[in-house]
Amino acid sequence: MTTRQFKKLAHSLYECKYHIVFCPKYRYKILQQEVETYLKEQIYRLCSQKDGVEVLEVNIQEDHIHLVVSLPPKYAVSEFVGFLKGKLALRTFDQFPQ
């Protein structure tokens, strides 16, 4: 591997990619049509708020979401997923109260 594939922080080189899968409560099939479009847009928007986070791939099925993301080592994966799921849930409930 060449160093061009790695990302840099002040004192480290890294390549951290994570495949994250999460689903709505009871795995209800609610992630369709305009909800799917809205969620995809919000995922990109929320990830851009975190410094160094890059969305590599998003795949939304009707009952779960696959997300491949590159995270710098300064963020814990659980912290990032908690942030993402919490904000997504609040914004989705505001947009689609039904």
C-alpha positions in Angstrom: 0.0 0.0 0.0 1.2 3.5 -0.7 0.9 6.4 1.7 -1.5 8.1 -0.7 -4.3 5.7 0.3 -4.0 6.7 3.9 -5.4 9.8 5.6 -3.4 11.9 7.9 -3.9 13.4 11.4 -1.3 15.4 13.2 0.7 12.3 14.5 -0.7 9.4 12.5 -1.7 7.8 9.2 -4.9 5.8 9.1 -7.4 3.9 7.0 -10.4 3.1 9.1 -13.5 2.0 7.2 -16.6 0.6 9.0 -19.7 -1.2 7.7 -22.6 -0.2 9.9 -26.0 -1.7 9.7 -29.0 -0.4 11.7 -32.8 -0.8 11.5 -36.0 0.9 12.8 -37.7 -0.4 15.9 -39.3 -3.9 15.3 -37.8 -3.8 11.9 -40.9 -2.1 10.5 -40.7 -1.6 6.7 -41.0 2.2 6.7 -37.9 3.2 4.8 -39.5 3.6 1.4 -40.0 6.4 -1.2 -39.7 9.9 0.3 -38.5 8.6 3.7 -35.6 6.8 1.9 -34.6 9.9 0.0 -34.8 12.1 3.1 -32.7 9.7 5.2 -30.0 9.5 2.5 -29.8 13.3 2.3 -29.7 13.6 6.1 -26.9 10.9 6.5 -24.7 12.9 4.1 -25.5 16.2 5.9 -24.9 14.8 9.4 -21.6 13.1 8.4 -20.3 16.3 6.9 -20.7 17.9 10.4 -18.1 15.6 11.8 -14.5 16.5 10.9 -12.8 13.8 8.7 -15.9 11.6 8.3 -16.5 10.4 4.8 -19.5 8.4 3.6 -18.3 5.8 1.1 -21.5 4.0 0.5 -25.2 4.1 1.6 -27.8 1.4 0.8 -31.3 1.8 2.3 -33.6 -1.2 2.2 -37.2 -1.0 3.4 -36.3 -2.3 6.9 -32.6 -1.5 7.4 -29.7 0.8 6.4 -26.2 -0.3 5.3 -23.6 2.4 5.7 -19.9 2.2 4.8 -18.1 5.1 6.4 -14.5 6.2 6.9 -13.9 7.5 10.4 -10.8 9.1 11.8 -9.4 7.3 14.9 -10.3 10.3 17.1 -14.0 9.2 17.0 -15.2 6.0 18.7 -17.5 4.0 16.4 -20.1 3.7 19.1 -20.1 7.5 19.7 -20.5 8.2 16.0 -23.3 5.6 15.6 -25.1 7.1 18.6 -24.8 10.6 17.2 -26.0 9.5 13.7 -29.0 7.4 14.9 -30.1 9.9 17.5 -30.1 12.9 15.1 -31.6 10.8 12.2 -34.5 9.6 14.5 -35.3 13.1 15.7 -35.2 14.7 12.3 -37.2 11.9 10.7 -40.0 12.1 13.3 -40.1 15.9 12.8 -40.4 15.5 9.0 -42.7 12.4 9.0 -44.9 12.4 12.2 -47.0 9.5 10.9 
